[in-house]
């Protein structure tokens, strides 16, 4: 075979060789404000440097690590020279034990950490602050991490992760407004290029010779970003009089956006500062994913997009957005000026001062899809449709719920854009609910409120949607979103929304809870009941793994054969993410406590064998306790199966006592005697006899407790194992 080596092939080989070589030559540098000295060589934890100035005085190479000692603090600016390469970045991180190392600017520098025309850097596990304090005059632009590029084309490869960035206090600059309203830290009428240039993490472009420049491959994940004025995270193009940072139309070939940006798994709050506005603000970006973030209070907007294309906003929670710092908005999610191909799905937007979602694509070329979101108790308009001419949004299979009277479920519809609202649930406990008309088309939605007029909708369902428990969604925090508290928005089996929606192509394939969507007509709302069943209509099964092998979602096991067993790994714990046999989320919660876990000498075969192989267990005198709460209602009650198979020495007989109790339950104790030394593949009921499961029948209760206590053993080592439990609707 003849090999042809092209110029690109040779170039790729050179790049690969350079990356390998640079990695082999990489150096790790250590810095400690406590034990370091700038006279040290800095290349071991026993001889660290001391100052930021020493760090600045070197050019770094691909693969180098600059590690700051935990428990140390530096004041000033961390700036560096050098760039990494693809697959081999330069890393700023930490070493030792204790709290994250702190880089604090204290308002003496514009950027606590600063990069200029550099590529392939990672910042990992550092605390950063730049608090100038509030004064009697405007503060200026201050940033936690500032990343600037100018006149060099594409700039690649920034990762910022596991950082705590907080208390960045700077000036808030608004594009428009009256200068008569200027206040300390706030100025109005500054123009586009001067606005929103202060924040926790700021990427920005400048130019002296009009060379198009942009960032590519940016990852911001697993950070806490707290009280940063004006912005939590932003990417911007400040380009003076050059147009390539703006966007005149959907096909504008001069527009040069940032590319391949991911912002995920971060926690934001601006509640502690009067200057804190947007949390996530990508501008001039094409190809962006914003997912699994929590925004727990900010001003203006939690997630705002300007001059963006091809953005997915998914699985976020945003709440308690409040007007502040001279801003006029208080919105959850907002695709704004110049945005196209925006997908907003599976988000939870609640308790915001104004809008849950604002569609403000006013430049005349916007497009968006809004689907399978839950909007709860937003205090202004739940959904505001105000896009300009030639813009269009498809809004389908969302749930919009409010407990407020005189509330606009949908507003706008008069700015030239068109909106199609299909398969949505509009549910309210208040009165005076309104729906805007104009350029908004309604089709196959469910409407439920007291004393309201439904909009024109030829396929309307005007009835109680019969959701499980609407309005019961909670609030997330640093531990993640509260999206797992939203099972109250699932449909009950008697809901008129089941099968009442229209078919929608390219619908994303799954509902809010991950249930598959059919090719034909959909259910109305964010829950596809026909794919999952209602919570409580199928068995709920829990497997105590005990150090063995977890069961796969398709493995079937139990007296009542079922899939989607919930695997619990520890001897004690809690779980509020329980699914049923269809894989649908349930409102059920489990807490349990045992002495230890065990794995029996049972063949590790999928199904029944695997389920009974692991267990939570007792010592000779201890008790295992399991408490179930949040059971969905079932008028016929439940059968509860407690599996208690164990392996034991030949000839040994063990007896255990299992007791079920709870509100509305007649407390019942059943003794179970182990029937065999090993599992034979079949189940035998052990109600006061030999067997490997105990069965209880209970009524329509919200929960119960199972206690397992050893009674006796012929070898003097009694045990009371629990392999798993099943809760089966009758």
C-alpha positions as CSV (number, residue, x, y, z in Angstrom):
1,X,0.0,0.0,0.0
2,X,1.3,3.4,-1.0
3,X,1.0,6.1,1.6
4,X,0.5,9.7,0.5
5,X,1.5,12.3,3.1
6,X,-0.2,15.6,2.6
7,X,0.9,18.9,4.1
8,X,-1.9,18.8,6.6
9,X,-1.0,15.2,7.6
10,X,2.6,16.3,8.2
11,X,1.5,19.3,10.2
12,X,-0.7,17.2,12.4
13,X,2.2,14.9,13.1
14,X,4.4,17.9,14.0
15,X,1.7,19.2,16.4
16,X,1.4,15.7,18.0
17,X,5.2,15.5,18.4
18,X,5.3,18.9,19.9
19,X,2.5,18.1,22.4
20,X,4.3,14.9,23.5
21,X,7.6,16.6,23.8
22,X,6.2,19.5,25.8
23,X,4.4,17.2,28.1
24,X,7.6,15.3,28.8
25,X,9.4,18.6,29.6
26,X,6.6,20.0,31.7
27,X,7.4,21.4,35.1
28,X,5.2,21.8,38.2
29,X,5.8,25.0,40.2
30,X,4.7,25.5,43.8
31,X,3.7,28.8,45.5
32,X,3.0,29.3,49.2
33,X,2.5,32.6,51.0
34,X,3.1,30.9,54.3
35,X,6.2,28.8,53.8
36,X,7.5,30.1,50.4
37,X,10.5,32.3,49.4
38,X,11.2,33.8,46.1
39,X,14.8,32.6,46.5
40,X,13.6,29.0,46.3
41,X,13.5,27.1,43.0
42,X,9.8,26.6,43.2
43,X,9.8,23.1,41.7
44,X,8.8,21.2,44.8
45,X,6.4,21.6,47.7
46,X,9.3,21.8,50.1
47,X,10.8,24.8,48.2
48,X,7.9,26.9,47.0
49,X,8.0,30.4,45.7
50,X,6.2,33.1,47.8
51,X,4.9,35.9,45.6
52,X,2.7,36.6,42.6
53,X,5.5,38.7,41.2
54,X,7.7,35.6,41.1
55,X,5.0,33.7,39.2
56,X,4.7,36.5,36.7
57,X,8.4,36.5,36.0
58,X,8.5,33.3,33.9
59,X,7.1,32.1,30.6
60,X,5.3,28.8,30.9
61,X,5.2,25.9,28.6
62,X,2.5,23.3,27.6
63,X,1.8,20.9,30.5
64,X,3.3,23.1,33.2
65,X,1.4,23.3,36.5
66,X,1.4,26.3,38.8
67,X,0.1,25.1,42.1
68,X,-0.9,27.4,45.0
69,X,-0.8,26.2,48.6
70,X,-4.2,25.7,50.2
71,X,-4.7,28.0,53.1
72,X,-2.5,30.7,51.5
73,X,-3.6,34.2,50.4
74,X,-2.2,36.6,47.9
75,X,-3.2,40.2,47.2
76,X,-2.8,41.7,43.8
77,X,-2.9,40.3,40.3
78,X,-1.9,36.9,39.1
79,X,-0.7,37.2,35.5
80,X,1.4,34.9,33.4
81,X,3.1,34.5,30.1
82,X,3.0,31.5,27.7
83,X,0.4,29.2,26.2
84,X,-0.4,25.5,26.2
85,X,-1.4,23.4,23.2
86,X,-4.4,21.3,22.4
87,X,-4.6,18.4,24.8
88,X,-1.8,19.8,27.0
89,X,-2.9,23.0,28.7
90,X,-1.1,25.0,31.3
91,X,-2.8,24.5,34.7
92,X,-3.3,26.9,37.6
93,X,-4.3,24.7,40.6
94,X,-3.7,24.0,44.2
95,X,-1.8,21.6,46.5
96,X,-1.9,20.6,50.2
97,X,-4.9,20.4,52.5
98,X,-7.3,23.0,53.8
99,X,-9.3,25.8,52.1
100,X,-8.7,26.8,48.5
101,X,-5.8,29.2,47.9
102,X,-7.1,32.8,47.6
103,X,-6.1,35.4,45.0
104,X,-7.6,38.7,46.1
105,X,-7.4,41.9,44.0
106,X,-9.0,44.2,46.7
107,X,-9.9,46.7,44.0
108,X,-6.2,47.5,43.4
109,X,-6.1,45.8,40.0
110,X,-8.7,45.4,37.3
111,X,-8.3,41.6,37.2
112,X,-7.4,39.3,40.1
113,X,-6.3,36.7,37.5
114,X,-5.5,38.0,34.0
115,X,-4.7,36.4,30.6
116,X,-3.9,38.4,27.5
117,X,-3.5,36.7,24.0
118,X,-2.8,33.3,25.6
119,X,-4.3,29.9,24.8
120,X,-5.0,26.6,26.4
121,X,-5.1,27.4,30.1
122,X,-7.0,25.7,33.0
123,X,-7.8,27.4,36.3
124,X,-8.9,24.7,38.8
125,X,-9.8,24.9,42.5
126,X,-8.9,28.5,43.4
127,X,-10.8,31.2,45.4
128,X,-10.8,34.5,43.7
129,X,-12.1,37.9,44.8
130,X,-11.7,41.5,43.8
131,X,-13.7,43.6,46.2
132,X,-13.1,47.4,45.9
133,X,-15.9,48.1,48.3
134,X,-18.6,50.7,47.8
135,X,-17.6,54.3,47.7
136,X,-19.0,57.7,46.9
137,X,-17.9,57.6,43.3
138,X,-18.2,55.2,40.4
139,X,-15.9,52.3,40.9
140,X,-14.6,51.3,37.5
141,X,-14.3,47.9,35.8
142,X,-13.1,45.1,38.1
143,X,-13.1,41.4,37.4
144,X,-12.3,38.1,39.1
145,X,-10.9,36.4,36.1
146,X,-10.3,38.6,33.0
147,X,-9.4,37.0,29.7
148,X,-8.6,39.4,26.9
149,X,-7.6,38.9,23.3
150,X,-6.7,41.4,20.6
151,X,-6.0,41.2,16.9
152,X,-4.8,37.5,16.8
153,X,-7.7,35.5,15.3
154,X,-8.9,32.4,17.1
155,X,-8.0,32.0,20.7
156,X,-8.5,28.4,22.0
157,X,-8.9,26.3,25.1
158,X,-9.9,27.9,28.4
159,X,-11.3,25.8,31.2
160,X,-12.3,27.3,34.6
161,X,-13.6,24.8,37.1
162,X,-14.0,24.1,40.8
163,X,-13.4,27.7,41.7
164,X,-15.1,30.0,44.2
165,X,-15.3,33.5,42.7
166,X,-17.0,36.1,44.8
167,X,-17.3,39.7,45.9
168,X,-16.2,41.4,42.7
169,X,-17.3,45.0,43.2
170,X,-17.1,47.2,40.3
171,X,-19.0,49.7,38.1
172,X,-22.3,48.9,36.4
173,X,-22.5,50.5,33.0
174,X,-25.8,50.5,31.1
175,X,-26.1,51.0,27.3
176,X,-28.9,53.5,27.7
177,X,-30.6,55.6,30.4
178,X,-30.4,59.0,31.9
179,X,-27.1,60.2,33.4
180,X,-29.2,62.1,35.9
181,X,-29.9,58.8,37.5
182,X,-26.2,57.9,38.0
183,X,-25.4,56.6,41.4
184,X,-22.2,55.3,43.1
185,X,-21.1,52.3,41.1
186,X,-23.7,52.9,38.3
187,X,-23.5,55.0,35.1
188,X,-26.0,55.3,32.3
189,X,-25.8,56.0,28.6
190,X,-22.4,54.5,28.2
191,X,-23.0,52.8,24.8
192,X,-22.7,49.1,23.8
193,X,-19.0,48.7,24.1
194,X,-18.7,50.0,27.6
195,X,-21.6,48.0,29.1
196,X,-21.3,44.8,31.2
197,X,-17.6,44.8,31.4
198,X,-17.3,44.0,35.2
199,X,-17.9,40.5,36.6
200,X,-16.7,37.2,38.0
201,X,-15.4,35.7,34.7
202,X,-15.2,38.1,31.7
203,X,-13.9,37.1,28.2
204,X,-13.6,40.2,26.0
205,X,-12.1,41.3,22.7
206,X,-10.4,44.6,21.8
207,X,-8.9,45.7,18.5
208,X,-6.3,48.2,17.3
209,X,-6.0,47.0,13.6
210,X,-9.4,45.4,13.0
211,X,-8.1,41.8,13.0
212,X,-11.1,39.6,13.7
213,X,-10.6,37.8,17.0
214,X,-12.7,35.3,18.9
215,X,-12.5,32.7,21.6
216,X,-13.0,29.0,20.9
217,X,-13.5,26.0,23.2
218,X,-14.4,27.5,26.5
219,X,-15.5,25.4,29.4
220,X,-16.8,26.8,32.7
221,X,-18.0,24.2,35.1
222,X,-18.5,23.3,38.8
223,X,-17.8,26.8,40.1
224,X,-19.5,28.9,42.7
225,X,-19.9,32.5,41.5
226,X,-21.3,34.8,44.2
227,X,-22.0,38.5,44.4
228,X,-20.1,39.7,41.4
229,X,-21.1,43.0,39.8
230,X,-22.1,43.3,37.1
231,X,-22.1,39.8,35.6
232,X,-21.4,36.3,36.8
233,X,-20.0,35.0,33.5
234,X,-19.9,36.8,30.1
235,X,-18.2,36.5,26.7
236,X,-18.2,39.8,24.8
237,X,-16.8,41.5,21.7
238,X,-15.8,45.1,22.5
239,X,-14.8,46.2,19.0
240,X,-15.2,50.0,18.9
241,X,-16.4,51.0,15.4
242,X,-15.8,47.6,13.8
243,X,-19.0,45.7,13.1
244,X,-17.8,42.1,13.3
245,X,-18.7,41.9,17.0
246,X,-22.3,42.8,16.3
247,X,-24.9,41.0,14.1
248,X,-27.0,42.8,11.5
249,X,-28.9,39.8,10.3
250,X,-29.2,36.0,10.6
251,X,-26.9,35.6,7.6
252,X,-24.4,38.4,8.5
253,X,-21.1,37.1,7.1
254,X,-19.1,39.8,8.8
255,X,-20.3,38.7,12.3
256,X,-17.5,36.7,14.0
257,X,-18.8,35.0,17.1
258,X,-17.1,33.0,19.9
259,X,-17.5,29.3,19.3
260,X,-18.0,26.1,21.3
261,X,-18.8,27.4,24.7
262,X,-20.1,25.3,27.6
263,X,-21.3,26.6,30.9
264,X,-22.5,23.8,33.2
265,X,-23.0,22.7,36.8
266,X,-22.3,26.1,38.3
267,X,-24.0,27.9,41.2
268,X,-24.7,31.6,40.9
269,X,-26.2,34.1,43.3
270,X,-26.1,37.9,43.4
271,X,-28.3,38.3,46.4
272,X,-25.5,39.9,48.5
273,X,-24.8,42.9,46.3
274,X,-26.8,45.8,45.0
275,X,-24.7,45.8,41.9
276,X,-25.2,42.2,40.8
277,X,-27.2,41.8,37.6
278,X,-27.0,39.0,35.0
279,X,-25.6,35.7,36.1
280,X,-24.9,34.1,32.7
281,X,-24.6,36.4,29.8
282,X,-23.1,35.0,26.6
283,X,-22.9,37.6,23.8
284,X,-21.6,37.1,20.2
285,X,-21.5,33.3,20.6
286,X,-22.3,30.5,18.1
287,X,-22.5,27.0,19.5
288,X,-23.1,27.2,23.2
289,X,-24.5,24.8,25.9
290,X,-25.8,26.2,29.2
291,X,-26.9,23.3,31.4
292,X,-27.5,22.2,35.0
293,X,-26.7,25.5,36.5
294,X,-28.5,27.1,39.5
295,X,-29.1,30.8,39.6
296,X,-30.4,31.6,43.1
297,X,-31.1,35.3,42.8
298,X,-29.6,38.0,40.7
299,X,-30.7,41.3,39.1
300,X,-32.0,41.8,35.5
301,X,-31.8,38.2,34.1
302,X,-30.5,34.8,35.2
303,X,-29.6,33.7,31.7
304,X,-29.6,36.3,28.9
305,X,-28.3,35.8,25.4
306,X,-27.5,38.6,22.9
307,X,-26.2,38.1,19.3
308,X,-26.2,34.3,19.7
309,X,-26.8,31.4,17.4
310,X,-27.3,27.7,18.1
311,X,-27.6,27.8,21.9
312,X,-29.1,25.1,24.1
313,X,-30.3,26.2,27.5
314,X,-31.3,23.0,29.4
315,X,-31.9,21.5,32.8
316,X,-31.2,24.8,34.7
317,X,-33.0,26.2,37.7
318,X,-33.4,30.0,37.9
319,X,-35.3,31.9,40.6
320,X,-35.7,35.0,42.7
321,X,-34.4,37.4,39.9
322,X,-35.1,40.9,41.2
323,X,-34.7,44.4,39.6
324,X,-31.5,46.1,40.9
325,X,-28.7,48.4,40.0
326,X,-30.8,50.5,37.7
327,X,-32.0,47.6,35.6
328,X,-35.5,47.5,34.2
329,X,-35.8,43.7,33.9
330,X,-36.2,40.8,36.3
331,X,-36.4,37.7,34.0
332,X,-35.5,34.1,34.3
333,X,-34.4,33.2,30.8
334,X,-34.1,35.7,27.9
335,X,-33.1,35.2,24.3
336,X,-32.6,38.8,23.4
337,X,-31.3,40.9,20.5
338,X,-30.0,39.1,17.5
339,X,-30.5,35.5,18.7
340,X,-31.4,32.6,16.4
341,X,-31.7,28.8,16.8
342,X,-32.2,29.0,20.6
343,X,-33.5,25.9,22.3
344,X,-34.8,26.4,25.9
345,X,-35.8,23.0,27.4
346,X,-36.3,21.2,30.7
347,X,-35.6,24.3,32.8
348,X,-37.3,25.3,36.0
349,X,-37.9,29.0,36.3
350,X,-39.7,30.2,39.4
351,X,-40.5,33.0,41.8
352,X,-38.9,35.7,39.6
353,X,-40.0,39.3,40.0
354,X,-41.2,39.6,36.4
355,X,-41.0,37.0,33.6
356,X,-40.3,33.3,33.8
357,X,-39.2,33.4,30.1
358,X,-38.9,36.5,28.0
359,X,-38.8,36.1,24.2
360,X,-37.3,39.5,23.1
361,X,-35.7,38.7,19.7
362,X,-36.5,42.2,18.5
363,X,-34.0,42.6,15.6
364,X,-36.3,40.9,13.2
365,X,-34.6,37.6,12.6
366,X,-34.9,35.6,15.8
367,X,-35.9,32.0,16.2
368,X,-36.4,29.9,19.3
369,X,-37.9,26.7,20.6
370,X,-39.3,26.6,24.2
371,X,-40.3,23.1,25.3
372,X,-40.7,20.9,28.4
373,X,-40.0,23.7,30.9
374,X,-41.8,24.3,34.2
375,X,-42.6,27.9,35.2
376,X,-43.8,28.3,38.7
377,X,-45.1,31.4,40.5
378,X,-43.3,34.1,38.5
379,X,-44.8,37.4,39.7
380,X,-45.0,39.5,36.5
381,X,-45.8,37.8,33.2
382,X,-45.0,34.1,33.2
383,X,-44.2,34.1,29.4
384,X,-43.6,37.4,27.6
385,X,-43.7,37.2,23.8
386,X,-42.2,40.4,22.4
387,X,-40.0,39.5,19.4
388,X,-39.8,41.7,16.3
389,X,-41.0,41.2,12.8
390,X,-39.8,38.0,11.0
391,X,-39.0,36.3,14.3
392,X,-40.7,33.2,15.3
393,X,-40.9,31.0,18.4
394,X,-42.5,27.6,19.0
395,X,-43.5,27.1,22.6
396,X,-44.9,23.7,23.4
397,X,-45.4,21.1,26.2
398,X,-44.5,23.5,29.0
399,X,-46.3,23.9,32.4
400,X,-47.0,27.4,33.5
401,X,-48.4,27.6,37.0
402,X,-49.2,30.6,39.2
403,X,-50.8,31.2,42.6
404,X,-51.1,34.9,41.9
405,X,-54.3,36.7,40.8
406,X,-54.5,39.3,38.1
407,X,-51.6,37.6,36.4
408,X,-50.6,37.5,32.7
409,X,-49.9,33.9,31.8
410,X,-48.9,35.1,28.4
411,X,-48.2,38.7,27.4
412,X,-47.0,40.6,24.4
413,X,-47.9,39.5,20.9
414,X,-47.9,43.0,19.4
415,X,-44.3,43.6,18.2
416,X,-44.4,41.8,14.8
417,X,-43.0,38.4,15.7
418,X,-45.1,35.3,15.5
419,X,-45.5,32.7,18.3
420,X,-47.1,29.3,18.2
421,X,-48.1,27.9,21.7
422,X,-49.1,24.2,21.6
423,X,-49.7,21.4,24.2
424,X,-49.0,23.7,27.2
425,X,-50.7,23.6,30.6
426,X,-51.8,26.9,32.0
427,X,-52.8,26.3,35.6
428,X,-53.6,28.9,38.3
429,X,-55.2,29.0,41.8
430,X,-55.7,32.8,41.3
431,X,-58.3,34.9,39.5
432,X,-58.0,37.4,36.7
433,X,-55.7,35.3,34.6
434,X,-55.1,36.8,31.1
435,X,-53.7,35.7,27.8
436,X,-52.3,38.0,25.1
437,X,-53.5,37.6,21.5
438,X,-52.2,39.5,18.5
439,X,-49.6,37.4,16.7
440,X,-49.8,34.5,19.1
441,X,-51.5,31.3,17.9
442,X,-52.8,28.9,20.6
443,X,-53.4,25.2,19.7
444,X,-54.3,22.3,22.0
445,X,-53.4,23.8,25.3
446,X,-55.0,23.1,28.7
447,X,-56.4,26.1,30.6
448,X,-57.4,26.0,34.3
449,X,-58.2,28.9,36.6
450,X,-61.2,30.6,38.3
451,X,-62.9,33.3,36.3
452,X,-60.9,33.7,33.1
453,X,-61.4,33.9,29.4
454,X,-59.4,31.4,27.4
455,X,-57.7,32.6,24.2
456,X,-58.9,31.4,20.8
457,X,-57.9,27.7,20.7
458,X,-59.9,25.3,18.5
459,X,-58.6,22.3,20.4
460,X,-58.5,23.7,23.9
461,X,-58.9,21.6,27.0
462,X,-60.6,23.8,29.6
463,X,-60.5,21.7,32.7
464,X,-58.4,20.8,35.7
465,X,-55.2,19.1,34.2
466,X,-55.2,16.8,37.3
467,X,-51.5,17.0,38.0
468,X,-50.1,15.2,41.1
469,X,-49.4,18.2,43.2
470,X,-48.8,21.4,41.3
471,X,-47.0,24.3,43.0
472,X,-44.9,22.1,45.2
473,X,-41.6,22.6,43.5
474,X,-38.7,23.6,45.8
475,X,-35.5,25.6,45.5
476,X,-32.0,24.4,44.7
477,X,-28.6,25.7,45.9
478,X,-25.0,24.8,45.9
479,X,-25.8,21.1,45.8
480,X,-27.6,21.4,42.5
481,X,-31.0,22.1,41.0
482,X,-34.3,21.3,42.7
483,X,-35.6,19.8,39.4
484,X,-36.1,16.5,41.3
485,X,-38.8,18.2,43.4
486,X,-41.2,18.7,40.4
487,X,-43.0,15.3,40.2
488,X,-46.1,17.2,41.3
489,X,-46.3,18.4,37.7
490,X,-46.7,14.9,36.4
491,X,-50.2,13.8,35.2
492,X,-52.5,11.5,37.1
493,X,-54.1,8.7,35.2
494,X,-57.5,10.6,35.1
495,X,-55.9,13.7,33.5
496,X,-57.8,15.1,30.5
497,X,-54.4,16.1,29.1
498,X,-53.4,12.5,28.3
499,X,-53.5,12.0,24.5
500,X,-55.0,15.4,23.9
501,X,-52.0,17.2,22.4
502,X,-50.9,17.5,18.8
503,X,-48.0,15.8,17.1
504,X,-44.8,17.8,16.9
505,X,-41.8,16.8,14.8
506,X,-38.2,17.2,16.0
507,X,-39.5,17.5,19.6
508,X,-36.3,16.5,21.4
509,X,-37.4,12.9,22.0
510,X,-38.0,13.0,25.8
511,X,-40.2,14.8,28.3
512,X,-39.0,16.7,31.4
513,X,-38.4,13.5,33.3
514,X,-36.6,11.7,30.4
515,X,-39.6,9.6,29.3
516,X,-39.6,8.9,25.5
517,X,-42.0,10.8,23.3
518,X,-44.2,9.0,20.8
519,X,-44.1,9.7,17.1
520,X,-47.8,10.6,17.1
521,X,-50.0,12.9,19.3
522,X,-48.4,14.0,22.6
523,X,-49.9,14.5,26.0
524,X,-50.4,18.1,27.0
525,X,-47.8,19.4,29.5
526,X,-44.3,18.5,30.4
527,X,-45.1,14.9,31.3
528,X,-45.7,12.2,28.8
529,X,-47.9,9.9,30.9
530,X,-48.5,7.4,28.1
531,X,-44.7,6.5,28.2
532,X,-44.3,6.4,31.9
533,X,-47.6,5.8,33.6
534,X,-48.5,7.9,36.6
535,X,-46.5,7.8,39.8
536,X,-47.9,5.0,41.8
537,X,-49.4,3.1,38.9
538,X,-46.4,0.8,38.5
539,X,-44.1,-1.0,41.1
540,X,-41.4,0.9,42.9
541,X,-38.4,-1.3,43.6
542,X,-35.3,-0.7,45.7
543,X,-32.2,-2.8,45.7
544,X,-29.6,-2.6,48.5
545,X,-26.4,-3.4,46.6
546,X,-24.2,-4.0,49.6
547,X,-20.9,-3.8,47.7
548,X,-22.1,-6.1,45.0
549,X,-23.1,-5.3,41.5
550,X,-25.8,-2.6,40.8
551,X,-28.7,-3.7,38.7
552,X,-29.1,-2.3,35.2
553,X,-32.3,-0.4,34.3
554,X,-33.6,-3.3,32.1
555,X,-33.0,-6.1,34.6
556,X,-36.2,-7.6,35.9
557,X,-36.5,-9.0,39.4
558,X,-38.9,-9.6,42.3
559,X,-42.1,-11.5,43.1
560,X,-43.8,-8.9,41.0
561,X,-41.3,-8.8,38.1
562,X,-40.2,-5.2,37.5
563,X,-37.4,-3.2,35.9
564,X,-35.7,0.1,37.0
565,X,-34.7,-1.0,40.4
566,X,-33.2,1.8,42.5
567,X,-29.7,0.9,43.6
568,X,-28.6,2.0,47.1
569,X,-24.9,1.4,47.8
570,X,-24.3,2.5,51.4
571,X,-25.2,1.1,54.8
572,X,-27.1,4.3,55.6
573,X,-28.3,7.2,53.6
574,X,-31.2,8.9,51.9
575,X,-32.6,9.1,48.4
576,X,-35.2,11.5,47.0
577,X,-34.6,10.5,43.3
578,X,-36.6,7.3,43.3
579,X,-38.0,6.1,40.0
580,X,-40.8,3.6,39.3
581,X,-40.7,0.5,37.0
582,X,-41.2,2.7,34.0
583,X,-38.2,4.8,34.9
584,X,-40.4,7.8,35.8
585,X,-39.5,10.0,38.7
586,X,-41.7,9.7,41.8
587,X,-42.3,11.9,44.8
588,X,-41.1,9.1,47.0
589,X,-38.2,9.5,49.4
590,X,-36.2,6.8,51.2
591,X,-34.0,7.1,54.4
592,X,-32.4,4.0,55.9
593,X,-29.9,3.1,58.5
594,X,-28.2,-0.3,59.2
595,X,-25.2,-1.7,60.9
596,X,-23.3,-2.7,57.8
597,X,-23.7,-4.1,54.3
598,X,-23.0,-7.6,53.1
599,X,-22.6,-9.6,49.9
600,X,-23.8,-13.2,49.9
601,X,-22.0,-16.0,48.1
602,X,-24.7,-16.0,45.4
603,X,-23.9,-16.2,41.7
604,X,-23.8,-12.7,40.2
605,X,-26.5,-13.3,37.6
606,X,-28.7,-10.5,36.3
607,X,-32.2,-10.3,37.8
608,X,-33.3,-12.1,41.0
609,X,-29.9,-13.5,41.8
610,X,-28.3,-10.0,41.6
611,X,-31.0,-8.4,43.6
612,X,-30.7,-10.8,46.6
613,X,-26.9,-11.0,46.5
614,X,-26.4,-7.7,48.3
615,X,-28.0,-6.5,51.5
616,X,-28.1,-4.1,54.4
617,X,-27.5,-6.1,57.5
618,X,-27.5,-6.1,61.3
619,X,-25.1,-7.1,64.0
620,X,-26.3,-9.5,66.7
621,X,-28.5,-6.9,68.4
622,X,-28.9,-3.9,66.1
623,X,-31.9,-2.9,64.0
624,X,-32.1,-1.9,60.4
625,X,-34.6,0.9,59.8
626,X,-36.1,1.9,56.4
627,X,-38.5,4.8,56.1
628,X,-40.6,5.6,53.0
629,X,-42.3,8.9,52.6
630,X,-44.1,10.8,49.8
631,X,-46.0,7.8,48.4
632,X,-48.3,8.9,45.6
633,X,-51.9,8.3,46.3
634,X,-53.5,5.0,45.4
635,X,-57.0,4.4,46.5
636,X,-56.6,0.6,46.6
637,X,-53.5,0.7,48.7
638,X,-50.2,-1.1,48.3
639,X,-48.5,-4.5,48.7
640,X,-45.1,-4.2,50.3
641,X,-42.5,-6.9,49.7
642,X,-39.4,-7.1,51.9
643,X,-36.7,-9.5,50.6
644,X,-34.6,-11.1,53.3
645,X,-32.6,-13.8,51.6
646,X,-29.2,-14.6,53.1
647,X,-26.5,-17.1,52.8
648,X,-25.5,-19.1,55.9
649,X,-23.4,-22.0,57.0
650,X,-24.9,-25.4,56.4
651,X,-27.2,-26.5,59.2
652,X,-27.6,-23.0,60.7
653,X,-31.1,-21.7,61.3
654,X,-31.6,-17.9,61.6
655,X,-34.8,-16.1,62.5
656,X,-35.5,-12.4,62.1
657,X,-38.4,-10.1,63.0
658,X,-39.7,-7.6,60.4
659,X,-42.1,-4.9,61.6
660,X,-44.1,-2.3,59.5
661,X,-45.6,0.8,61.0
662,X,-46.7,4.3,60.2
663,X,-49.6,6.7,60.2
664,X,-52.8,4.8,59.1
665,X,-51.0,1.4,59.4
666,X,-51.8,-1.3,61.9
667,X,-48.3,-2.1,63.2
668,X,-47.5,-5.7,62.3
669,X,-44.5,-7.9,63.1
670,X,-43.7,-11.0,61.1
671,X,-41.0,-13.5,61.9
672,X,-39.0,-14.9,59.0
673,X,-36.8,-18.0,59.2
674,X,-34.2,-18.5,56.6
675,X,-35.2,-21.3,54.4
676,X,-32.0,-22.3,52.7
677,X,-28.2,-21.7,52.8
678,X,-28.3,-20.3,49.3
679,X,-30.6,-18.8,46.8
680,X,-32.3,-21.3,44.5
681,X,-33.8,-18.8,42.1
682,X,-37.3,-18.8,43.6
683,X,-39.1,-16.8,46.2
684,X,-40.9,-18.2,49.2
685,X,-43.2,-16.1,51.4
686,X,-42.0,-16.2,55.0
687,X,-44.9,-14.9,57.0
688,X,-44.1,-16.6,60.3
689,X,-42.5,-19.5,58.4
690,X,-39.4,-20.3,56.5
691,X,-38.9,-18.2,53.4
692,X,-37.0,-15.3,51.8
693,X,-39.5,-12.5,51.6
694,X,-42.2,-10.9,53.9
695,X,-45.3,-9.4,52.5
696,X,-47.5,-6.7,53.9
697,X,-50.7,-5.1,52.6
698,X,-51.3,-1.5,53.6
699,X,-53.9,1.1,52.7
700,X,-53.7,4.4,50.8
701,X,-51.0,5.9,53.1
702,X,-48.2,8.4,52.4
703,X,-45.4,6.4,54.0
704,X,-44.3,3.7,56.3
705,X,-41.3,2.4,58.3
706,X,-39.8,-1.1,58.2
707,X,-37.7,-2.3,61.1
708,X,-35.6,-5.5,60.8
709,X,-34.2,-7.0,64.0
710,X,-32.4,-10.3,64.5
711,X,-34.1,-12.8,66.8
712,X,-32.1,-16.0,67.0
713,X,-29.6,-18.2,65.3
714,X,-28.5,-21.8,66.0
715,X,-24.9,-20.7,65.7
716,X,-25.4,-17.7,68.1
717,X,-24.9,-15.1,65.3
718,X,-28.4,-13.9,64.4
719,X,-28.9,-11.5,61.4
720,X,-31.8,-9.6,59.8
721,X,-30.9,-8.9,56.2
722,X,-32.8,-6.7,53.8
723,X,-31.9,-7.3,50.1
724,X,-34.6,-5.0,48.7
725,X,-38.2,-3.8,48.9
726,X,-41.0,-3.5,46.4
727,X,-44.0,-1.2,46.7
728,X,-46.7,-2.5,44.4
729,X,-50.0,-0.6,43.8
730,X,-53.0,-2.9,44.4
